[in-house]
Amino acid sequence: MDIEIRERQIQGEEQEVVLSALAASAARQGCLFLEIGSWCGDTALILGRAAKALGGKLVCIDWWKGSPGTELFEVAKKKDVYSFFWRRVCGAGLEDTVIPIRARSEETAGLFKRNDFDLVFIDGDHRYGQVSMDIEKYSPLVKRDGGILCGHDCDGRISDFDPEFLDEGRDENFHESIHCGVVLAVGRAFEDYSIDYNIWSVRAKDGGWAPTDIEYPLQKGQFAPPPIGVTGNYNITRYGKFVYAIPRSRGNAAVTEDILRKMPDAVRAKTLKEVLKTIGEEISPCLSPVLWDSYKGFNLIQYGERFFAMSQTLGNIDITSVSESELNKYKGLGLCAEAKDPIGTKNIVDGLSHLFPELVEEGYRGFNIIAYKRMFYALSQELGPTDLRAVEKQRLKELIKTSKCVIAKTHQFAKELIDLLSARQARKELMTLNQKVKALEKEVSERDSKVKSLEKEMAALKAARG
Ligand SMILES: C[S@@+](CC[C@H](N)C(=O)[O-])C[C@H]1O[C@@H](n2cnc3c(N)ncnc32)[C@H](O)[C@@H]1O
């Protein structure tokens, strides 16, 4: 797979929702936001849009060279990531909102004044020293009256993990799939803070910091950590104070379920080494795609840290040879979905199912009711089996005009429209019957008057003869 410039850094829709809610909560007329670490602009676009809506600005600080020791660092040696970022910013119409500063964050804090920013988002170098430094240098820049300081990749609180493990991984960006540096730096900097889907946040309050406790339209939660790697039979994942080997058939997200972690076929130990020794298998870094499951016509595939649902209509597609742009095309067509874990892919598939017509009621007053693209279509059974995906707009208009189709937002409303159509049809039939009766009555009365005049004529003739 072409992951040369891996655009997507933000994880799942959940993080978009959380970051948007934080931005909305900090935004005011003419607001000023700051981001450390923008890469290709996933989070910058979210923050930039929120700032633009209120005539504000977003300062993006990044040296656009990736973080040392990460895949991004290697990518940036070969690719012009900054140009890619700026093209995206312009494509989103944010060129007058986003102010990029191409430098290391440690060099730029002095450019700003205390209290300058309504929101600062930290997502640069994830090593302990660097995150601590970003927090120390940039927190005074946040407005004291309710400004927000937040950041990415906080996989939990210090107390969730073994101190030795955190210490072991503090100088790496990512250690056994946990951002130890971020967990330690945030945990040491603040007494209390919010974590929502791995985004940490605090709000300036009474001269100190308090959790933001923002509301957002999702169940509050945290992502399951990605697996450290896979073995022949297990997914190896660090969760809290232990490393677990969970049978692959259960999916990685199983590690967050207490009951599944305690199943007899799950193995746990304090260190990765111990777990591998117990199961007697070798770990590899999830580099080949693994088919987890199939669900509602989709194959659920894990590839590295990414989880995909690929429509089975694509055939036996080899995900390692699909480029990012092809993937995006499939995503746009509803043939592919990506999430942070297998459960997430299933949720998205559930959400995508509206792209496939589904018969929800057959033969209601001679109509079939079909759910499709979040609407309900009632099609007259006279039309025979009809695939809505193949019906063109013009044809649909004709069907509506000729009362062979109605479209409604809910199943119930579709039925009410059918009731209305039937009532209208019945009234039409009644009116024609009424007209027929009237015509017959007219004929009868004409005949009556003819009979009467004949009778009169006969009576006159009789009288003449008489
Ligand atoms: C994880 S990426 C940021 C992802 C981004 N927020 C997004 O949503 O796509 C980390 C970024 O931090 C940048 N970075 C690393 N060290 C830095 C430093 N000392 N100063 C500024 N930026 C740095 C890297 O160049 C990289 O673009």
PDBQT file of the ligand as one rigid body, heavy atoms in Angstrom, charges set to zero:
ROOT
HETATM    1  C1  LIG A 501       1.896  13.031  14.606  1.00  0.00    +0.000 C 
HETATM    2  S1  LIG A 501       2.359  14.261  13.526  1.00  0.00    +0.000 S 
HETATM    3  C2  LIG A 501       1.060  15.434  13.659  1.00  0.00    +0.000 C 
HETATM    4  C3  LIG A 501      -0.215  14.972  13.070  1.00  0.00    +0.000 C 
HETATM    5  C4  LIG A 501      -1.206  16.068  12.819  1.00  0.00    +0.000 C 
HETATM    6  N1  LIG A 501      -1.647  16.721  14.016  1.00  0.00    +0.000 N 
HETATM    7  C5  LIG A 501      -2.405  15.520  12.025  1.00  0.00    +0.000 C 
HETATM    8  O1  LIG A 501      -3.528  15.525  12.496  1.00  0.00    +0.000 OA
HETATM    9  O2  LIG A 501      -2.204  15.056  10.912  1.00  0.00    +0.000 OA
HETATM   10  C6  LIG A 501       3.654  15.005  14.351  1.00  0.00    +0.000 C 
HETATM   11  C7  LIG A 501       4.183  16.249  13.668  1.00  0.00    +0.000 C 
HETATM   12  O3  LIG A 501       5.042  16.926  14.569  1.00  0.00    +0.000 OA
HETATM   13  C8  LIG A 501       6.098  17.469  13.846  1.00  0.00    +0.000 C 
HETATM   14  N2  LIG A 501       7.216  17.691  14.767  1.00  0.00    +0.000 N 
HETATM   15  C9  LIG A 501       8.024  16.793  15.338  1.00  0.00    +0.000 A 
HETATM   16  N3  LIG A 501       8.901  17.385  16.135  1.00  0.00    +0.000 NA
HETATM   17  C10 LIG A 501       8.639  18.693  16.088  1.00  0.00    +0.000 A 
HETATM   18  C11 LIG A 501       9.192  19.845  16.698  1.00  0.00    +0.000 A 
HETATM   19  N4  LIG A 501      10.225  19.751  17.537  1.00  0.00    +0.000 N 
HETATM   20  N5  LIG A 501       8.650  21.030  16.410  1.00  0.00    +0.000 NA
HETATM   21  C12 LIG A 501       7.615  21.158  15.553  1.00  0.00    +0.000 A 
HETATM   22  N6  LIG A 501       7.055  20.109  14.952  1.00  0.00    +0.000 NA
HETATM   23  C13 LIG A 501       7.567  18.904  15.206  1.00  0.00    +0.000 A 
HETATM   24  C14 LIG A 501       6.389  16.477  12.758  1.00  0.00    +0.000 C 
HETATM   25  O4  LIG A 501       7.045  17.075  11.664  1.00  0.00    +0.000 OA
HETATM   26  C15 LIG A 501       5.006  15.984  12.416  1.00  0.00    +0.000 C 
HETATM   27  O5  LIG A 501       4.479  16.698  11.352  1.00  0.00    +0.000 OA
ENDROOT
TORSDOF 0
